[in-house]
Amino acid sequence: MNRELYGQVYDIPDNVLNKLQSYSGNERVKNLIDKKQISYSNLKKFLHDMKNGEKDSLGGEFFENWVNNTLSTNRDNSTTSKRVKMKSGQENAFIDTHEKRDKNSIRPSERHRKSSERHSSSTDNSFLKLEQRVIDELKIINEIMKKLI
């Protein structure tokens, strides 16, 4: 859903950086203060950790609100962009278009093999003979079943 947001980097405003100074004992927060930027995936990680009891060591309520606001704003922008595309005549922008692979382009390693090909070696003809006998008997049983029905 938010695939296009991965890899984006957001500048952290000065007022948020100033609030984070009091949490600079935490290595992750110290890195944020030094870089003055945070990636989308790190925003998600911070939010997850804050919701799981680390809010007091990762920037407190103020930073959590900024993270929530940044994430929701960017997610909403992505959704709004897709809705605008749909209203302008594009088909469902929420679904990526793709093409199926040509059946002939399947690598040999992906090709399904008969069980006889999977379990027998080229020198093991006795297994192939046994398998052929079973197949022949199944054909006979099928013919009998057809006559009964």
PyMOL CGO cylinders between C-alpha atoms (Angstrom):
from pymol import cmd
from pymol.cgo import CYLINDER

trace = [
    CYLINDER, 0.00, 0.00, 0.00, 2.73, 2.50, 0.93, 0.3, 1, 1, 1, 1, 1, 1,
    CYLINDER, 2.73, 2.50, 0.93, 5.45, 0.98, -1.19, 0.3, 1, 1, 1, 1, 1, 1,
    CYLINDER, 5.45, 0.98, -1.19, 6.25, 4.28, -2.89, 0.3, 1, 1, 1, 1, 1, 1,
    CYLINDER, 6.25, 4.28, -2.89, 7.03, 5.86, 0.50, 0.3, 1, 1, 1, 1, 1, 1,
    CYLINDER, 7.03, 5.86, 0.50, 9.92, 3.51, 1.26, 0.3, 1, 1, 1, 1, 1, 1,
    CYLINDER, 9.92, 3.51, 1.26, 13.28, 5.11, 0.66, 0.3, 1, 1, 1, 1, 1, 1,
    CYLINDER, 13.28, 5.11, 0.66, 12.00, 8.63, 1.29, 0.3, 1, 1, 1, 1, 1, 1,
    CYLINDER, 12.00, 8.63, 1.29, 13.90, 10.75, 3.79, 0.3, 1, 1, 1, 1, 1, 1,
    CYLINDER, 13.90, 10.75, 3.79, 12.29, 13.52, 5.83, 0.3, 1, 1, 1, 1, 1, 1,
    CYLINDER, 12.29, 13.52, 5.83, 14.00, 16.52, 7.38, 0.3, 1, 1, 1, 1, 1, 1,
    CYLINDER, 14.00, 16.52, 7.38, 13.36, 16.87, 11.09, 0.3, 1, 1, 1, 1, 1, 1,
    CYLINDER, 13.36, 16.87, 11.09, 12.26, 20.42, 11.98, 0.3, 1, 1, 1, 1, 1, 1,
    CYLINDER, 12.26, 20.42, 11.98, 14.39, 22.47, 14.38, 0.3, 1, 1, 1, 1, 1, 1,
    CYLINDER, 14.39, 22.47, 14.38, 11.69, 22.59, 17.06, 0.3, 1, 1, 1, 1, 1, 1,
    CYLINDER, 11.69, 22.59, 17.06, 11.55, 18.77, 17.12, 0.3, 1, 1, 1, 1, 1, 1,
    CYLINDER, 11.55, 18.77, 17.12, 15.36, 18.54, 17.19, 0.3, 1, 1, 1, 1, 1, 1,
    CYLINDER, 15.36, 18.54, 17.19, 15.44, 20.93, 20.15, 0.3, 1, 1, 1, 1, 1, 1,
    CYLINDER, 15.44, 20.93, 20.15, 12.97, 18.75, 22.06, 0.3, 1, 1, 1, 1, 1, 1,
    CYLINDER, 12.97, 18.75, 22.06, 15.03, 15.65, 21.21, 0.3, 1, 1, 1, 1, 1, 1,
    CYLINDER, 15.03, 15.65, 21.21, 18.18, 17.15, 22.78, 0.3, 1, 1, 1, 1, 1, 1,
    CYLINDER, 18.18, 17.15, 22.78, 16.98, 16.07, 26.22, 0.3, 1, 1, 1, 1, 1, 1,
    CYLINDER, 16.98, 16.07, 26.22, 16.82, 12.44, 24.95, 0.3, 1, 1, 1, 1, 1, 1,
    CYLINDER, 16.82, 12.44, 24.95, 20.30, 12.44, 23.40, 0.3, 1, 1, 1, 1, 1, 1,
    CYLINDER, 20.30, 12.44, 23.40, 21.42, 9.67, 25.80, 0.3, 1, 1, 1, 1, 1, 1,
    CYLINDER, 21.42, 9.67, 25.80, 19.67, 7.19, 23.49, 0.3, 1, 1, 1, 1, 1, 1,
    CYLINDER, 19.67, 7.19, 23.49, 21.91, 6.19, 20.57, 0.3, 1, 1, 1, 1, 1, 1,
    CYLINDER, 21.91, 6.19, 20.57, 19.04, 6.19, 18.03, 0.3, 1, 1, 1, 1, 1, 1,
    CYLINDER, 19.04, 6.19, 18.03, 17.90, 9.65, 19.06, 0.3, 1, 1, 1, 1, 1, 1,
    CYLINDER, 17.90, 9.65, 19.06, 21.49, 10.91, 19.02, 0.3, 1, 1, 1, 1, 1, 1,
    CYLINDER, 21.49, 10.91, 19.02, 21.81, 9.70, 15.40, 0.3, 1, 1, 1, 1, 1, 1,
    CYLINDER, 21.81, 9.70, 15.40, 18.64, 11.60, 14.47, 0.3, 1, 1, 1, 1, 1, 1,
    CYLINDER, 18.64, 11.60, 14.47, 19.98, 14.77, 16.04, 0.3, 1, 1, 1, 1, 1, 1,
    CYLINDER, 19.98, 14.77, 16.04, 23.29, 14.41, 14.17, 0.3, 1, 1, 1, 1, 1, 1,
    CYLINDER, 23.29, 14.41, 14.17, 21.73, 13.62, 10.78, 0.3, 1, 1, 1, 1, 1, 1,
    CYLINDER, 21.73, 13.62, 10.78, 18.69, 15.92, 11.15, 0.3, 1, 1, 1, 1, 1, 1,
    CYLINDER, 18.69, 15.92, 11.15, 16.82, 13.50, 8.89, 0.3, 1, 1, 1, 1, 1, 1,
    CYLINDER, 16.82, 13.50, 8.89, 14.80, 10.30, 9.24, 0.3, 1, 1, 1, 1, 1, 1,
    CYLINDER, 14.80, 10.30, 9.24, 13.74, 7.71, 6.68, 0.3, 1, 1, 1, 1, 1, 1,
    CYLINDER, 13.74, 7.71, 6.68, 10.21, 6.41, 6.25, 0.3, 1, 1, 1, 1, 1, 1,
    CYLINDER, 10.21, 6.41, 6.25, 11.17, 2.96, 7.53, 0.3, 1, 1, 1, 1, 1, 1,
    CYLINDER, 11.17, 2.96, 7.53, 12.83, 4.49, 10.62, 0.3, 1, 1, 1, 1, 1, 1,
    CYLINDER, 12.83, 4.49, 10.62, 9.71, 6.56, 11.27, 0.3, 1, 1, 1, 1, 1, 1,
    CYLINDER, 9.71, 6.56, 11.27, 7.74, 3.32, 11.34, 0.3, 1, 1, 1, 1, 1, 1,
    CYLINDER, 7.74, 3.32, 11.34, 10.30, 1.65, 13.63, 0.3, 1, 1, 1, 1, 1, 1,
    CYLINDER, 10.30, 1.65, 13.63, 10.26, 4.58, 16.05, 0.3, 1, 1, 1, 1, 1, 1,
    CYLINDER, 10.26, 4.58, 16.05, 6.47, 4.59, 16.15, 0.3, 1, 1, 1, 1, 1, 1,
    CYLINDER, 6.47, 4.59, 16.15, 6.35, 0.84, 16.77, 0.3, 1, 1, 1, 1, 1, 1,
    CYLINDER, 6.35, 0.84, 16.77, 8.87, 1.05, 19.59, 0.3, 1, 1, 1, 1, 1, 1,
    CYLINDER, 8.87, 1.05, 19.59, 7.10, 4.02, 21.15, 0.3, 1, 1, 1, 1, 1, 1,
    CYLINDER, 7.10, 4.02, 21.15, 3.80, 2.18, 21.17, 0.3, 1, 1, 1, 1, 1, 1,
    CYLINDER, 3.80, 2.18, 21.17, 5.52, -0.77, 22.83, 0.3, 1, 1, 1, 1, 1, 1,
    CYLINDER, 5.52, -0.77, 22.83, 6.73, 1.07, 25.91, 0.3, 1, 1, 1, 1, 1, 1,
    CYLINDER, 6.73, 1.07, 25.91, 9.85, 2.96, 24.82, 0.3, 1, 1, 1, 1, 1, 1,
    CYLINDER, 9.85, 2.96, 24.82, 8.20, 6.37, 24.39, 0.3, 1, 1, 1, 1, 1, 1,
    CYLINDER, 8.20, 6.37, 24.39, 9.99, 7.87, 27.40, 0.3, 1, 1, 1, 1, 1, 1,
    CYLINDER, 9.99, 7.87, 27.40, 13.45, 6.97, 26.05, 0.3, 1, 1, 1, 1, 1, 1,
    CYLINDER, 13.45, 6.97, 26.05, 12.81, 7.80, 22.37, 0.3, 1, 1, 1, 1, 1, 1,
    CYLINDER, 12.81, 7.80, 22.37, 11.61, 11.38, 22.47, 0.3, 1, 1, 1, 1, 1, 1,
    CYLINDER, 11.61, 11.38, 22.47, 8.42, 11.42, 24.48, 0.3, 1, 1, 1, 1, 1, 1,
    CYLINDER, 8.42, 11.42, 24.48, 4.91, 12.49, 23.56, 0.3, 1, 1, 1, 1, 1, 1,
    CYLINDER, 4.91, 12.49, 23.56, 5.98, 15.45, 21.42, 0.3, 1, 1, 1, 1, 1, 1,
    CYLINDER, 5.98, 15.45, 21.42, 8.18, 13.33, 19.14, 0.3, 1, 1, 1, 1, 1, 1,
    CYLINDER, 8.18, 13.33, 19.14, 5.55, 10.58, 18.94, 0.3, 1, 1, 1, 1, 1, 1,
    CYLINDER, 5.55, 10.58, 18.94, 2.98, 13.14, 17.77, 0.3, 1, 1, 1, 1, 1, 1,
    CYLINDER, 2.98, 13.14, 17.77, 5.39, 14.46, 15.14, 0.3, 1, 1, 1, 1, 1, 1,
    CYLINDER, 5.39, 14.46, 15.14, 6.11, 10.90, 13.89, 0.3, 1, 1, 1, 1, 1, 1,
    CYLINDER, 6.11, 10.90, 13.89, 2.38, 10.08, 13.75, 0.3, 1, 1, 1, 1, 1, 1,
    CYLINDER, 2.38, 10.08, 13.75, 1.63, 13.33, 11.94, 0.3, 1, 1, 1, 1, 1, 1,
    CYLINDER, 1.63, 13.33, 11.94, 4.45, 12.85, 9.41, 0.3, 1, 1, 1, 1, 1, 1,
    CYLINDER, 4.45, 12.85, 9.41, 3.45, 9.27, 8.64, 0.3, 1, 1, 1, 1, 1, 1,
    CYLINDER, 3.45, 9.27, 8.64, -0.26, 9.99, 8.29, 0.3, 1, 1, 1, 1, 1, 1,
    CYLINDER, -0.26, 9.99, 8.29, 0.32, 13.09, 6.15, 0.3, 1, 1, 1, 1, 1, 1,
    CYLINDER, 0.32, 13.09, 6.15, 2.55, 11.23, 3.70, 0.3, 1, 1, 1, 1, 1, 1,
    CYLINDER, 2.55, 11.23, 3.70, 0.26, 8.21, 3.55, 0.3, 1, 1, 1, 1, 1, 1,
    CYLINDER, 0.26, 8.21, 3.55, -2.73, 10.46, 2.93, 0.3, 1, 1, 1, 1, 1, 1,
    CYLINDER, -2.73, 10.46, 2.93, -0.84, 12.29, 0.18, 0.3, 1, 1, 1, 1, 1, 1,
    CYLINDER, -0.84, 12.29, 0.18, -0.14, 8.98, -1.54, 0.3, 1, 1, 1, 1, 1, 1,
    CYLINDER, -0.14, 8.98, -1.54, -3.78, 7.91, -1.32, 0.3, 1, 1, 1, 1, 1, 1,
    CYLINDER, -3.78, 7.91, -1.32, -5.05, 11.30, -2.51, 0.3, 1, 1, 1, 1, 1, 1,
    CYLINDER, -5.05, 11.30, -2.51, -2.71, 11.18, -5.49, 0.3, 1, 1, 1, 1, 1, 1,
    CYLINDER, -2.71, 11.18, -5.49, -4.07, 7.79, -6.50, 0.3, 1, 1, 1, 1, 1, 1,
    CYLINDER, -4.07, 7.79, -6.50, -7.68, 8.94, -6.12, 0.3, 1, 1, 1, 1, 1, 1,
    CYLINDER, -7.68, 8.94, -6.12, -7.02, 11.97, -8.33, 0.3, 1, 1, 1, 1, 1, 1,
    CYLINDER, -7.02, 11.97, -8.33, -5.53, 9.71, -10.99, 0.3, 1, 1, 1, 1, 1, 1,
    CYLINDER, -5.53, 9.71, -10.99, -8.62, 7.53, -10.90, 0.3, 1, 1, 1, 1, 1, 1,
    CYLINDER, -8.62, 7.53, -10.90, -10.95, 10.54, -11.25, 0.3, 1, 1, 1, 1, 1, 1,
    CYLINDER, -10.95, 10.54, -11.25, -8.98, 11.75, -14.23, 0.3, 1, 1, 1, 1, 1, 1,
    CYLINDER, -8.98, 11.75, -14.23, -9.80, 8.55, -16.10, 0.3, 1, 1, 1, 1, 1, 1,
    CYLINDER, -9.80, 8.55, -16.10, -6.99, 6.20, -15.17, 0.3, 1, 1, 1, 1, 1, 1,
    CYLINDER, -6.99, 6.20, -15.17, -8.07, 2.73, -14.14, 0.3, 1, 1, 1, 1, 1, 1,
    CYLINDER, -8.07, 2.73, -14.14, -7.68, 1.66, -10.53, 0.3, 1, 1, 1, 1, 1, 1,
    CYLINDER, -7.68, 1.66, -10.53, -4.44, 3.36, -9.47, 0.3, 1, 1, 1, 1, 1, 1,
    CYLINDER, -4.44, 3.36, -9.47, -4.27, 1.24, -6.33, 0.3, 1, 1, 1, 1, 1, 1,
    CYLINDER, -4.27, 1.24, -6.33, -3.51, -1.85, -8.40, 0.3, 1, 1, 1, 1, 1, 1,
    CYLINDER, -3.51, -1.85, -8.40, -0.19, -2.09, -10.22, 0.3, 1, 1, 1, 1, 1, 1,
    CYLINDER, -0.19, -2.09, -10.22, -0.39, -3.28, -13.79, 0.3, 1, 1, 1, 1, 1, 1,
    CYLINDER, -0.39, -3.28, -13.79, 1.69, -6.30, -14.64, 0.3, 1, 1, 1, 1, 1, 1,
    CYLINDER, 1.69, -6.30, -14.64, 2.03, -8.85, -17.36, 0.3, 1, 1, 1, 1, 1, 1,
    CYLINDER, 2.03, -8.85, -17.36, 2.03, -12.58, -16.92, 0.3, 1, 1, 1, 1, 1, 1,
    CYLINDER, 2.03, -12.58, -16.92, 5.12, -14.38, -18.04, 0.3, 1, 1, 1, 1, 1, 1,
    CYLINDER, 5.12, -14.38, -18.04, 4.97, -16.30, -21.27, 0.3, 1, 1, 1, 1, 1, 1,
    CYLINDER, 4.97, -16.30, -21.27, 4.54, -20.00, -20.59, 0.3, 1, 1, 1, 1, 1, 1,
    CYLINDER, 4.54, -20.00, -20.59, 7.53, -20.72, -22.82, 0.3, 1, 1, 1, 1, 1, 1,
    CYLINDER, 7.53, -20.72, -22.82, 9.78, -18.44, -20.78, 0.3, 1, 1, 1, 1, 1, 1,
    CYLINDER, 9.78, -18.44, -20.78, 9.72, -20.66, -17.70, 0.3, 1, 1, 1, 1, 1, 1,
    CYLINDER, 9.72, -20.66, -17.70, 13.16, -21.87, -16.76, 0.3, 1, 1, 1, 1, 1, 1,
    CYLINDER, 13.16, -21.87, -16.76, 13.60, -25.63, -16.92, 0.3, 1, 1, 1, 1, 1, 1,
    CYLINDER, 13.60, -25.63, -16.92, 14.23, -25.71, -13.18, 0.3, 1, 1, 1, 1, 1, 1,
    CYLINDER, 14.23, -25.71, -13.18, 10.71, -24.32, -12.63, 0.3, 1, 1, 1, 1, 1, 1,
    CYLINDER, 10.71, -24.32, -12.63, 9.03, -26.83, -14.93, 0.3, 1, 1, 1, 1, 1, 1,
    CYLINDER, 9.03, -26.83, -14.93, 6.84, -29.42, -13.27, 0.3, 1, 1, 1, 1, 1, 1,
    CYLINDER, 6.84, -29.42, -13.27, 8.04, -32.93, -13.78, 0.3, 1, 1, 1, 1, 1, 1,
    CYLINDER, 8.04, -32.93, -13.78, 6.26, -36.24, -13.65, 0.3, 1, 1, 1, 1, 1, 1,
    CYLINDER, 6.26, -36.24, -13.65, 6.84, -38.18, -10.48, 0.3, 1, 1, 1, 1, 1, 1,
    CYLINDER, 6.84, -38.18, -10.48, 8.73, -40.77, -12.49, 0.3, 1, 1, 1, 1, 1, 1,
    CYLINDER, 8.73, -40.77, -12.49, 11.17, -38.07, -13.59, 0.3, 1, 1, 1, 1, 1, 1,
    CYLINDER, 11.17, -38.07, -13.59, 11.60, -36.78, -10.05, 0.3, 1, 1, 1, 1, 1, 1,
    CYLINDER, 11.60, -36.78, -10.05, 12.15, -40.09, -8.29, 0.3, 1, 1, 1, 1, 1, 1,
    CYLINDER, 12.15, -40.09, -8.29, 13.93, -42.24, -10.75, 0.3, 1, 1, 1, 1, 1, 1,
    CYLINDER, 13.93, -42.24, -10.75, 17.40, -42.10, -12.14, 0.3, 1, 1, 1, 1, 1, 1,
    CYLINDER, 17.40, -42.10, -12.14, 18.17, -42.83, -15.78, 0.3, 1, 1, 1, 1, 1, 1,
    CYLINDER, 18.17, -42.83, -15.78, 19.65, -46.23, -14.85, 0.3, 1, 1, 1, 1, 1, 1,
    CYLINDER, 19.65, -46.23, -14.85, 16.67, -47.35, -12.77, 0.3, 1, 1, 1, 1, 1, 1,
    CYLINDER, 16.67, -47.35, -12.77, 14.44, -49.00, -15.38, 0.3, 1, 1, 1, 1, 1, 1,
    CYLINDER, 14.44, -49.00, -15.38, 12.78, -51.35, -12.91, 0.3, 1, 1, 1, 1, 1, 1,
    CYLINDER, 12.78, -51.35, -12.91, 10.93, -48.43, -11.32, 0.3, 1, 1, 1, 1, 1, 1,
    CYLINDER, 10.93, -48.43, -11.32, 9.73, -47.25, -14.73, 0.3, 1, 1, 1, 1, 1, 1,
    CYLINDER, 9.73, -47.25, -14.73, 8.48, -50.76, -15.56, 0.3, 1, 1, 1, 1, 1, 1,
    CYLINDER, 8.48, -50.76, -15.56, 6.63, -50.95, -12.25, 0.3, 1, 1, 1, 1, 1, 1,
    CYLINDER, 6.63, -50.95, -12.25, 5.12, -47.53, -12.81, 0.3, 1, 1, 1, 1, 1, 1,
    CYLINDER, 5.12, -47.53, -12.81, 3.96, -48.53, -16.28, 0.3, 1, 1, 1, 1, 1, 1,
    CYLINDER, 3.96, -48.53, -16.28, 2.31, -51.64, -14.89, 0.3, 1, 1, 1, 1, 1, 1,
    CYLINDER, 2.31, -51.64, -14.89, 0.45, -49.57, -12.30, 0.3, 1, 1, 1, 1, 1, 1,
    CYLINDER, 0.45, -49.57, -12.30, -0.70, -47.16, -15.00, 0.3, 1, 1, 1, 1, 1, 1,
    CYLINDER, -0.70, -47.16, -15.00, -1.93, -50.03, -17.16, 0.3, 1, 1, 1, 1, 1, 1,
    CYLINDER, -1.93, -50.03, -17.16, -3.85, -51.53, -14.24, 0.3, 1, 1, 1, 1, 1, 1,
    CYLINDER, -3.85, -51.53, -14.24, -5.43, -48.16, -13.46, 0.3, 1, 1, 1, 1, 1, 1,
    CYLINDER, -5.43, -48.16, -13.46, -6.58, -47.88, -17.07, 0.3, 1, 1, 1, 1, 1, 1,
    CYLINDER, -6.58, -47.88, -17.07, -8.22, -51.29, -16.80, 0.3, 1, 1, 1, 1, 1, 1,
    CYLINDER, -8.22, -51.29, -16.80, -9.94, -50.29, -13.55, 0.3, 1, 1, 1, 1, 1, 1,
    CYLINDER, -9.94, -50.29, -13.55, -11.17, -47.06, -15.16, 0.3, 1, 1, 1, 1, 1, 1,
    CYLINDER, -11.17, -47.06, -15.16, -12.62, -48.97, -18.10, 0.3, 1, 1, 1, 1, 1, 1,
    CYLINDER, -12.62, -48.97, -18.10, -14.48, -51.33, -15.72, 0.3, 1, 1, 1, 1, 1, 1,
    CYLINDER, -14.48, -51.33, -15.72, -15.81, -48.36, -13.75, 0.3, 1, 1, 1, 1, 1, 1,
    CYLINDER, -15.81, -48.36, -13.75, -17.10, -46.74, -16.94, 0.3, 1, 1, 1, 1, 1, 1,
    CYLINDER, -17.10, -46.74, -16.94, -18.98, -49.92, -17.86, 0.3, 1, 1, 1, 1, 1, 1,
    CYLINDER, -18.98, -49.92, -17.86, -20.56, -50.10, -14.38, 0.3, 1, 1, 1, 1, 1, 1,
    CYLINDER, -20.56, -50.10, -14.38, -21.75, -46.52, -14.48, 0.3, 1, 1, 1, 1, 1, 1,
]
cmd.load_cgo(trace, "trace")
